[in-house]
Amino acid sequence: MKTKIVIDTNVLIGALIAKQYSANRKLIELCLKKEFYPLINNTLFTEYEDVISRKEILDKSIYTESEINELLDALLSICQWVKIYYLWRPNLQDEKDNYLVELAVAGNAKFIVTHNVKDFQRSQLKFPKIQIKKPQEII
């Protein structure tokens, strides 16, 4: 079985705006090749859509808006949609990131992949089976 992961929005954005090949882009490629099994829910999907459509992201991206939408569609086609029935409140430093932990728990993910590792390490509620890693640490 492929490793289940949750991809924080900052990793997806990093893949879109990096001028050179990056760990962010490599991770997305590996997901598209089904080396990893990304998890998603409505909250993360909505955040992806919101952020990738922002003018500042489109201006910085090496891809056109059409290419970005194609990439997102391709990524979503291989994601496992997860319904969250019970909300955990890990009380992260950035409260808006709590849903990533909830998604990882509900989907039995091995990793949350983010550039904000420190924010997740200060959680009041710990889930030892879920590792918080940067893209370059798992590819």
N, C-alpha and C positions, 0 to 999 in steps of 0.2 A: 504494500500500500504506500502511496506517495505521502510525503510529509505535508500535513495540513498547516497552513500559515494564515495569518491576518496581516495584510499590507496596509500600513498607515498611509494616509493621503500624502504625507511629505515625501514618501518614497516614490509614489507614482509621479508626483510633480517633479521630483529630482530626475526621473527618467525622461520626462518631457522637455526639460529646460537645459539639461547638460549638453554642452557644446561638443564634448568628447565622450567616447564610450565610458560608461561608469558602472559601478556596482548596482546602482538603481536600475539601469537599463538591462543589465545582465540578469537581474532577478526577474524582471518582467518577461524577458525572453525565455528564461527557464520555466516560468509558469506557463507560457504559451506552448512550450514543448512538453508540458505536463510532467516536468521534473518535480514541481511542487504543486500542491493543491490549494489554491487560495479560497478562503472563506469570505462570504459577504452577507450583509443583511441590508434592510432598507435604509438604515441610518448611514452606513458607510457608502452605499450606492449614491444616496442623495448628496453626501459630502463630496464624493468624487465628481459628480456632475456639476455641482456648484463651483468647485474650485477650478476645474479645467476650463470652465467657460468664462473665467474672469479675464478681463482685458490684459492685465499685467502678466498673466501666465501665457496667454496667447501671443503677446508681444515678445516674450522671452523664449518661447518654444522654438525648437528647430523644425517642428512639424506644423503643417497647416491645420486649421480647425477641422477640416474634413478628415485628415489623417489621424488626428487625435481622437475623433469620434469613432473611427474605424478601429483604432487600437483599443479603446475602451470597450467597444462591442465585442472584440475578439477576447479580451480578458474576461469580460462578464460571461461569455459563452462557456468558459471552462471553470468558472467559480462554482463552489457549492453554496447555495442559498441556505441560510440558517435562520430558523425562527427562534427567538429568545422568549422562553416562557417564564423565566424567573430572573429578575434583575438583581445583580450583585452590585454593591456599592463599595468599590475598593477605595474610594475617596482619594483619587489621584490629585496631584498638585494642579493639573489642568482638568477640572471636572468634565470638560467636554470629551476627554479621552476614556472615560469610564466605559463607554459602550464598546470600545475595542477589547477590553478585558472580558466583558460580558459575552461578546461574540466568540472570543477564543475559548472561553469556558464551555459555552453551549455547543460549539462545533468541535470540541476536543482538539484544538490546535496545539502544535508543539511550540510554535514561535509566533510572537508578535514582532513584525519587522518594522523598525522605526528609526528615525534619527534622534528621537527624544528619549533615549534609554533612561536617563536619570529621572525623568518625570514618572516613569513607571516603577522605578525601584523604591520610591518613597510611598508606595501604596500601604494603606492601613490593613487591607485584607490581602493576604498573600495566596498565590496559587503556584506552588512549587513545580508543578509539571509543565507550566508555561514559561518558556524562556523569552526574555526580551533581548533582541539582537539587532544590530545594524546590518544592512544588506551585505556588506563585505565580509561579515562574520559567518554567513551561512552559504554563500555561493561557492 
